[in-house]
Amino acid sequence: MSNFGDRLRELRKLNKITQKQLSIDIHISERGVQSYESNEKKPGLDVLIALSDYFNVSLDYLAGLSDNPKINK
């Protein structure tokens, strides 16, 4: 399974979104996005939820705990 930084980068690139645009859209710094993608820092729960909602994927998928991106309802 992939780690969080790899998943975030993959989702961002699949959606053709720059680090700058993602940072603007979810209200974090561009450096924060860079740090998450390079696995220098781990996001807090609030950022994880924002990213999950933004990309419409499960928290488990984002965290690398599941290979299924779908949200179970």
Contacts in CASP RR format, 6 or more apart in sequence:
PFRMAT RR
TARGET T0000
AUTHOR 0000-0000-0000
METHOD contacts of the structure
MODEL  1
MSNFGDRLRELRKLNKITQKQLSIDIHISERGVQSYESNEKKPGLDVLIA
LSDYFNVSLDYLAGLSDNPKINK
1 64 0 8 1.000
1 65 0 8 1.000
1 66 0 8 1.000
1 67 0 8 1.000
2 10 0 8 1.000
2 64 0 8 1.000
3 39 0 8 1.000
3 64 0 8 1.000
4 36 0 8 1.000
4 39 0 8 1.000
4 42 0 8 1.000
4 43 0 8 1.000
4 62 0 8 1.000
4 63 0 8 1.000
4 64 0 8 1.000
5 36 0 8 1.000
5 37 0 8 1.000
5 38 0 8 1.000
5 39 0 8 1.000
7 61 0 8 1.000
7 62 0 8 1.000
7 63 0 8 1.000
7 64 0 8 1.000
8 33 0 8 1.000
8 36 0 8 1.000
8 37 0 8 1.000
8 51 0 8 1.000
8 62 0 8 1.000
9 37 0 8 1.000
11 51 0 8 1.000
11 55 0 8 1.000
11 57 0 8 1.000
11 62 0 8 1.000
12 18 0 8 1.000
12 19 0 8 1.000
12 22 0 8 1.000
12 33 0 8 1.000
12 37 0 8 1.000
15 55 0 8 1.000
17 25 0 8 1.000
19 30 0 8 1.000
19 33 0 8 1.000
19 34 0 8 1.000
19 37 0 8 1.000
20 30 0 8 1.000
22 33 0 8 1.000
22 54 0 8 1.000
23 29 0 8 1.000
23 30 0 8 1.000
23 32 0 8 1.000
23 33 0 8 1.000
25 54 0 8 1.000
26 47 0 8 1.000
26 50 0 8 1.000
26 51 0 8 1.000
26 54 0 8 1.000
27 50 0 8 1.000
28 47 0 8 1.000
28 50 0 8 1.000
32 41 0 8 1.000
34 40 0 8 1.000
35 41 0 8 1.000
36 42 0 8 1.000
36 43 0 8 1.000
36 47 0 8 1.000
43 51 0 8 1.000
48 59 0 8 1.000
48 62 0 8 1.000
48 63 0 8 1.000
49 59 0 8 1.000
51 62 0 8 1.000
52 58 0 8 1.000
52 59 0 8 1.000
52 62 0 8 1.000
52 71 0 8 1.000
55 62 0 8 1.000
56 71 0 8 1.000
57 69 0 8 1.000
57 70 0 8 1.000
57 71 0 8 1.000
58 66 0 8 1.000
58 68 0 8 1.000
58 69 0 8 1.000
58 70 0 8 1.000
58 71 0 8 1.000
58 72 0 8 1.000
60 66 0 8 1.000
60 68 0 8 1.000
61 67 0 8 1.000
61 68 0 8 1.000
61 69 0 8 1.000
61 70 0 8 1.000
END
